Amino acid sequence: MTAISHPAVARAVTSLTRSQRVPVFLIGDSTLTGTSSQLGWMHGVSKATTDIFPCVGTMIVAGRSLTSLDFYGSRTGDSSPAPTKTILDDATPPRATPDHIQTTIPASDANHTMVPHFYAYHADFHSISASSVNKNGLRIQPAHPIGIETNALRITYMYSTETGGTGGSIRPTVHSSSQTSSVNALALEAAALTTSGTTDSTPIRSLTASGPSLVGDTLEFRHVPRAGSAAQTLEGPVAILWMSFDNPALSNGVAVSPLLGDGGWSTQTVLETLQDSMILDAPIEGFLSFAESTHHMESNGACLVEINLGANDVNETGDVNGNSIGPNPTSWASDPAGAFSDNLQGIITSLRARHAANGKDPDSMYFSIAPHPPADPPNATVESFRAAAAAVAGANANVFAVDYSALITGAAITANSWRQDATHYTQAGYEGLAALKWEAITAGSSGPRRNRGIRGARSR
């Protein structure tokens, strides 16, 4: 059995990542961010890739809360490891999100979503005190492979300005958890940035956090200093949008970020989301453009999108006609593998169109399609998706499929205690399965190899 359908494409991805920065974007379901205390493919793929390549950046996060990035890019410190629909807008009276934000980042009811994450909008007269801890920002723990103890890191962040309002301002700062004063901040904007006035825009700025060693400490980015002479409140109107750290000293490696996915999602749900008129173009294009702004993606646009789906497609019922919604609608009831293929093609075409709209060669967006690992006993429908994924890969440039059943059996996954339940995995499971996949992807390429000795893994 062959684990990689088109090994030349996998080798090309490996070669690119050894010579330049390549962001990896993940699409999935509840396995993307995991359930309960498990942190899903986001953690597993981050660990697997940074065991092989340098970590050039953190995941791209949005401003819904303080996000703490721990070991290998996992999310801790939030009420849930998955992005939740929250908005910090308790002004009296509430103020609607400004039009220029809504046209770039769609709004729905009281929940303001910026594909692929949720952002926070602070209305006019809404303030967050400088001493508040669990609001907007990004924290990196010492174990993160970006190396906060030895490297001067750069934070790139995006926020909004809007017409109207009074006194809106932020003053972003970077400090360690033991150096909260603006006097000894590792980086501080020279002056407060005005977010209200006469212009609607979404500026992108960067700060480089050079300073003392952070051995055993955390690195924190906040939108206002927490203490010292520059301490202030965050004053609306402003939307806190995307942010990410990168290591300017590295010329090649990976930065892994979630793109699309949530519990219960199938290929149908992902494609419906991409086809939704509210999020048709601007948010995805904006996210991909921000990846370049953060220096995760280089000007040639090379990136990898991992599609990790399949389990929820087994129960998919389709549109009103019972069909998939790609270029060749197919009945889910009579041909689930064909419907799965059709939606996969729609996802690839849709995302590459967004990539092209940013001025990139659409084929510089590579895809890896990995239907879920085998169940115990195997599910016949999921197993049929493996050949379907390989066929889609063969019909498109720079796409390859990963056949987990050629890497490990469902019984071995169970024997390794890698299952949390029938469709989710333990943290060790996400790590081990992602490692098997990425060792297969990079097999045959030059560079360091590892022998993990995983029990039950098939020889290749």
ABEGO torsion letter per residue (X at the ends): XBABABAAAAAAAAAAAAABBBBBBBBBBAAAAEBEABAEAAAAAAAAAAAABBBABBBBBBAABBBBBBBGGBBBGBABABBBBBBBBABOBBBBBBAAAAAABBBBEABBBBOABBBBBBBBGBBBBAABABBBEBBBBAABAAGAAABBBBBBBBBBBBBEEBGBBBBBBBBBAABABAAABABBBABBBBABEABBBBBBBBBBBBEBBABGBBBBBBABBABEAABBBBBOBBBBBBBBBBBAABABEBBBBBABEBBGBBAAAAAAAAABAAAAAAAAAAAAAAAAAAGABBAAGBBBBBBBBGAAAAABAEBAAGBBABABBBBAAABAAAAAAAAAAAAAAAAAAAAAAAGBBAAABBBBBBBBBBBOBBBAAAAAAAAAAAAAAAABBGBBBBBAAAABBAAAAAAAGABABAABBBAAAAAAAAAAAAAAAABGBBEBBBBAGBBGBBBX
